[in-house]
Amino acid sequence: MRELSFIDKVVFFLNLIIGVALLLSCLAPYISVKTFFPLAFLSLFFPIIFIINIPFIFYWIFRKQKIFILSFSAVLISYFTFGSFFRFGTSNVYPDDKDLSIMTYNTREFSFKGRIIGKLTSHKIIDFIKEKNPDIVCFQEFDRQAKKLLPEYTYHYITPYWSGKSVQAILSKYPIIANGSLDFPETVNNAIYADIKYKGDSIRVYNVHLQSFNVIPSRVKSVRRVVRAYGKMRNTFVKQEEQVQIFNNHRKESPLRQIVCSDFNNTPFSNVYRIAKGEMQDTFDAKGTGFGKTFDLKIVPFRIDFILADKTMQVMTHQNFDLKLSDHYPVLTSIRL
């Protein structure tokens, strides 16, 4: 290996930081935020850290330096840890009539001020739902008034009025024979579930909305706000882990096969996701395409909204929609039981 020039030494120093950061992010799914918070933070930005490592590989190959092994090894290890976070395929697929179609969508109460305000937004969302016509729709941050605009969904379970929680809803064309709310403590977030009768079988559908970060990146412009944002994020990670454990314990008590619709407010590279997924299938992993982005953030292709299906079910289709009527994008899948 030739002696490094001053520029090479600077590049090597940056490479070392980014390479180690990528390797550390691979530990995030297995270590609680209460044990070591920075790993949870790294997991949020895993795709960016992964991509940044790639130019270093080519730089050192071009410079004929064996240092390329650092980033190459980090990329290889992270790939085997998480698999590909980009899926090749086509989104030009439609659910078959004989399959169960499910949609999850955080609608920001049908009036997201970052896009279009008020009734125009709500009617566009309703029109989209009617066009796609899923058998079951799980809404996070639902507007109770929207229910009357979707009369085709005869059966529904909505967060109880008395709970004081953010409103989640499960709307179904098939009979709901049981339901309930988990009511996470000391937060407005919660999870609800409905047991649905489908073609002689019964399945449980969860609608899970984990703790939100409540941090707007564009407003973090001073040291004081950075410190406040850091504290908020740490508290959010802790809350999310507590909430996902409540959910995980609850679902273990049900003998029914399950489908989980969710806004986890966290990525597939987190401990929260690992616990929530368990032995279930992520429909994006099975049939998704591209990055599967579900949250409107320009810098990072965040995928924080998920549909998980029992491992005995067959995932037939998965679609993400770039529909800018909320800060989240809707996700649609079809499953054969």
Wavefront OBJ file of the C-alpha trace (Angstrom):
o trace
v 0.000 0.000 0.000
v 1.453 3.353 -1.044
v 1.896 6.118 1.515
v -1.171 8.295 1.784
v -1.144 11.906 0.637
v -2.643 14.625 2.838
v -5.919 14.490 0.853
v -5.986 10.708 1.120
v -5.526 10.972 4.884
v -8.510 13.338 5.130
v -10.593 11.001 2.977
v -9.491 8.028 5.070
v -10.531 9.805 8.286
v -14.001 10.524 6.858
v -14.202 6.984 5.487
v -13.361 5.553 8.905
v -16.153 7.528 10.584
v -18.764 6.614 7.961
v -17.682 2.969 7.805
v -17.816 2.535 11.579
v -21.196 4.321 11.680
v -22.574 1.822 9.156
v -21.280 -1.143 11.151
v -22.702 0.266 14.385
v -26.108 0.784 12.751
v -26.209 -2.975 12.131
v -26.372 -3.459 15.909
v -29.395 -1.163 16.328
v -32.102 -3.840 15.881
v -30.622 -5.934 18.672
v -29.833 -3.330 21.339
v -32.426 -1.417 23.351
v -32.381 2.358 23.166
v -32.225 2.322 26.970
v -28.875 0.562 26.688
v -27.300 2.786 24.018
v -29.370 5.553 22.438
v -27.012 6.620 19.569
v -27.585 3.301 17.777
v -31.294 4.050 17.470
v -30.442 7.436 15.979
v -28.048 5.841 13.460
v -30.730 3.370 12.370
v -32.924 6.256 11.187
v -30.305 7.266 8.651
v -29.055 3.817 7.638
v -29.893 4.206 3.888
v -27.904 7.443 3.670
v -24.931 6.023 5.588
v -25.022 2.923 3.387
v -25.054 4.944 0.151
v -22.283 7.314 1.308
v -19.978 4.337 1.886
v -20.135 3.229 -1.753
v -18.150 6.142 -3.304
v -15.343 5.450 -0.830
v -14.989 1.936 -2.247
v -14.450 3.255 -5.770
v -12.201 6.065 -4.566
v -9.751 3.663 -2.935
v -9.885 1.219 -5.851
v -9.029 4.112 -8.170
v -6.203 5.099 -5.815
v -5.033 1.446 -5.768
v -5.299 1.291 -2.004
v -6.472 -1.754 -0.080
v -8.366 0.598 2.238
v -11.388 -0.025 0.000
v -11.878 -3.180 2.120
v -13.144 -0.998 5.008
v -16.260 0.309 3.259
v -16.660 -2.838 1.185
v -16.807 -4.956 4.336
v -19.193 -2.539 6.059
v -21.535 -2.545 3.051
v -21.379 -6.343 2.792
v -22.092 -6.884 6.498
v -24.984 -4.406 6.525
v -26.464 -6.012 3.411
v -26.487 -9.430 5.064
v -27.902 -7.866 8.238
v -30.792 -5.971 6.665
v -31.020 -7.232 3.117
v -31.674 -4.799 0.296
v -33.647 -1.696 1.246
v -34.287 -1.115 -2.470
v -36.522 -3.599 -4.269
v -36.574 -4.218 -7.999
v -39.920 -4.988 -9.569
v -43.003 -3.253 -10.885
v -45.784 -1.391 -9.110
v -48.212 -1.893 -12.034
v -50.087 -4.608 -10.202
v -53.642 -4.802 -8.943
v -55.259 -6.966 -6.283
v -57.164 -9.988 -7.547
v -60.845 -10.228 -6.610
v -60.242 -13.529 -4.834
v -57.594 -11.989 -2.545
v -58.045 -9.816 0.537
v -56.877 -6.256 -0.091
v -55.738 -4.078 2.805
v -54.641 -0.456 2.940
v -52.896 1.497 5.691
v -52.804 5.299 5.630
v -51.944 8.048 8.109
v -54.174 10.860 6.834
v -53.264 13.572 9.369
v -56.981 13.969 10.133
v -57.723 14.598 6.430
v -56.497 18.199 6.622
v -52.726 18.292 6.314
v -51.710 21.960 6.292
v -48.403 21.203 4.590
v -50.272 20.325 1.397
v -53.896 21.222 0.753
v -56.144 22.518 3.494
v -59.573 21.409 4.569
v -62.424 19.857 2.644
v -60.545 19.640 -0.648
v -57.964 17.373 0.990
v -60.548 15.144 2.653
v -62.542 14.637 -0.549
v -59.400 13.816 -2.551
v -58.444 11.209 0.036
v -61.953 9.754 -0.031
v -61.874 9.641 -3.845
v -58.542 7.790 -3.699
v -59.911 5.220 -1.248
v -62.977 4.656 -3.415
v -60.826 4.252 -6.523
v -58.555 1.623 -4.949
v -61.498 0.021 -3.136
v -59.620 -2.099 -0.569
v -61.547 -4.640 1.500
v -60.064 -3.283 4.732
v -58.652 0.183 5.447
v -56.638 1.087 8.526
v -56.373 4.818 9.155
v -54.021 6.485 11.592
v -54.945 10.024 12.678
v -58.468 9.579 11.358
v -61.256 12.153 11.151
v -64.439 10.605 12.563
v -66.545 12.692 10.178
v -64.972 10.924 7.200
v -66.747 7.670 8.071
v -70.034 8.886 6.607
v -68.264 9.498 3.275
v -67.335 5.796 3.047
v -70.705 4.018 3.401
v -69.454 0.946 1.519
v -67.547 -0.042 4.662
v -70.417 -1.511 6.644
v -68.261 -2.595 9.562
v -65.874 -0.425 11.510
v -64.043 0.016 14.782
v -62.743 3.461 15.714
v -60.757 4.581 18.760
v -63.360 5.098 21.524
v -64.345 8.695 22.261
v -63.572 8.316 25.958
v -59.968 7.186 25.451
v -58.513 10.648 24.845
v -56.256 9.132 22.179
v -55.366 10.050 18.624
v -58.074 8.528 16.449
v -57.304 5.264 14.649
v -59.888 3.435 12.550
v -60.379 0.012 10.996
v -62.988 -0.013 8.224
v -64.045 -3.352 6.757
v -66.392 -4.811 4.172
v -66.401 -8.033 6.180
v -68.028 -8.524 9.603
v -66.133 -7.445 12.709
v -66.917 -9.950 15.458
v -64.702 -8.540 18.226
v -62.559 -5.447 18.810
v -60.526 -3.550 21.370
v -58.058 -0.769 22.115
v -54.628 -1.125 23.738
v -54.423 2.494 24.979
v -50.681 3.070 25.444
v -50.018 4.907 28.748
v -48.972 8.571 28.994
v -49.376 9.349 25.308
v -52.029 10.151 22.713
v -50.819 7.257 20.555
v -52.513 3.881 20.691
v -53.300 0.644 18.891
v -56.663 -0.894 18.105
v -57.654 -4.281 16.739
v -60.608 -5.974 15.083
v -61.338 -9.667 14.622
v -62.808 -10.020 11.141
v -64.826 -12.871 9.674
v -63.486 -13.596 6.207
v -64.660 -16.491 4.016
v -65.320 -18.863 6.885
v -62.116 -17.916 8.686
v -61.372 -15.323 11.380
v -58.333 -13.045 11.309
v -57.182 -10.303 13.640
v -56.249 -6.931 12.146
v -54.186 -4.548 14.267
v -53.864 -0.839 13.570
v -50.791 0.403 15.446
v -49.662 4.021 15.771
v -46.451 4.348 17.783
v -45.057 7.474 19.410
v -44.379 10.386 17.052
v -41.119 12.350 17.120
v -42.761 15.773 16.802
v -39.532 17.138 15.368
v -39.583 19.227 12.179
v -36.045 19.140 10.641
v -36.424 22.501 8.883
v -36.968 24.221 12.245
v -33.866 22.805 13.939
v -31.627 25.779 13.180
v -29.908 26.603 16.464
v -27.857 24.787 19.104
v -30.700 25.152 21.601
v -33.179 23.568 19.199
v -30.725 20.779 18.345
v -30.438 19.926 22.050
v -34.222 19.995 22.436
v -34.678 17.822 19.334
v -32.108 15.341 20.664
v -34.003 15.053 23.935
v -37.345 14.641 22.164
v -35.971 11.918 19.932
v -34.453 9.996 22.826
v -37.739 10.104 24.751
v -39.615 9.031 21.625
v -37.370 6.003 21.056
v -37.902 4.926 24.670
v -41.686 5.334 24.350
v -41.750 3.396 21.084
v -39.946 0.441 22.632
v -42.352 0.412 25.579
v -45.361 0.606 23.257
v -44.190 -2.110 20.879
v -43.640 -4.434 23.830
v -47.244 -3.811 24.969
v -48.435 -4.605 21.456
v -46.211 -7.677 21.186
v -47.444 -9.096 24.500
v -51.062 -8.482 23.516
v -50.897 -10.204 20.141
v -49.276 -13.299 21.649
v -52.515 -13.935 23.538
v -54.585 -14.296 20.374
v -54.838 -17.664 18.587
v -55.946 -15.960 15.362
v -53.745 -15.318 12.362
v -52.897 -11.643 12.176
v -52.336 -8.710 9.863
v -50.673 -5.600 11.278
v -51.192 -2.183 9.691
v -48.995 0.455 11.212
v -47.327 3.790 11.425
v -44.349 2.789 13.570
v -42.687 6.211 13.242
v -39.475 4.221 12.875
v -37.565 2.414 10.152
v -37.036 -1.256 9.215
v -33.525 -0.963 10.674
v -34.692 -0.383 14.251
v -35.198 -2.497 17.339
v -38.853 -1.413 17.340
v -39.412 -2.867 13.874
v -37.596 -6.121 14.730
v -39.833 -6.672 17.748
v -43.017 -5.748 15.879
v -42.222 -7.888 12.854
v -41.276 -10.990 14.815
v -42.007 -13.990 12.587
v -44.382 -12.048 10.324
v -43.860 -11.066 6.690
v -43.276 -7.478 5.626
v -45.393 -7.117 2.467
v -42.864 -4.670 0.990
v -40.093 -7.249 1.326
v -42.308 -9.790 -0.419
v -43.689 -7.749 -3.320
v -42.534 -4.139 -3.017
v -40.575 -1.999 -5.442
v -38.091 0.883 -5.116
v -37.352 2.342 -1.685
v -40.953 1.941 -0.529
v -40.921 5.489 0.840
v -43.957 6.238 3.014
v -43.040 9.531 4.681
v -42.545 12.878 2.973
v -38.977 13.801 3.877
v -36.728 14.910 1.043
v -33.357 13.852 2.473
v -34.017 10.258 3.510
v -36.389 7.745 1.793
v -38.159 6.944 5.057
v -40.291 3.801 5.177
v -42.130 3.998 8.487
v -45.597 2.711 7.505
v -45.917 -1.048 7.218
v -48.261 -3.925 6.588
v -47.165 -7.169 8.221
v -48.843 -10.490 7.464
v -48.868 -13.857 9.183
v -46.177 -16.135 7.746
v -48.855 -18.648 6.663
v -50.447 -16.055 4.353
v -49.335 -15.469 0.775
v -48.538 -11.873 -0.148
v -49.746 -11.289 -3.703
v -49.170 -7.557 -4.292
v -47.740 -4.471 -2.594
v -48.023 -0.863 -3.722
v -46.778 2.473 -2.404
v -48.487 5.623 -3.677
v -46.812 9.024 -4.010
v -49.991 10.788 -2.934
v -49.176 14.158 -1.378
v -52.353 14.682 0.639
v -50.670 13.932 3.966
v -47.099 13.772 5.229
v -47.504 9.987 4.936
v -48.168 7.966 1.789
v -50.755 5.178 1.582
v -49.711 1.540 1.303
v -51.875 -1.148 -0.335
v -51.361 -4.902 -0.343
v -53.338 -8.002 -1.248
v -53.059 -11.274 0.616
v -54.251 -14.796 -0.088
v -55.170 -16.654 3.096
l 1 2 3 4 5 6 7 8 9 10 11 12 13 14 15 16 17 18 19 20 21 22 23 24 25 26 27 28 29 30 31 32 33 34 35 36 37 38 39 40 41 42 43 44 45 46 47 48 49 50 51 52 53 54 55 56 57 58 59 60 61 62 63 64 65 66 67 68 69 70 71 72 73 74 75 76 77 78 79 80 81 82 83 84 85 86 87 88 89 90 91 92 93 94 95 96 97 98 99 100 101 102 103 104 105 106 107 108 109 110 111 112 113 114 115 116 117 118 119 120 121 122 123 124 125 126 127 128 129 130 131 132 133 134 135 136 137 138 139 140 141 142 143 144 145 146 147 148 149 150 151 152 153 154 155 156 157 158 159 160 161 162 163 164 165 166 167 168 169 170 171 172 173 174 175 176 177 178 179 180 181 182 183 184 185 186 187 188 189 190 191 192 193 194 195 196 197 198 199 200 201 202 203 204 205 206 207 208 209 210 211 212 213 214 215 216 217 218 219 220 221 222 223 224 225 226 227 228 229 230 231 232 233 234 235 236 237 238 239 240 241 242 243 244 245 246 247 248 249 250 251 252 253 254 255 256 257 258 259 260 261 262 263 264 265 266 267 268 269 270 271 272 273 274 275 276 277 278 279 280 281 282 283 284 285 286 287 288 289 290 291 292 293 294 295 296 297 298 299 300 301 302 303 304 305 306 307 308 309 310 311 312 313 314 315 316 317 318 319 320 321 322 323 324 325 326 327 328 329 330 331 332 333 334 335 336 337
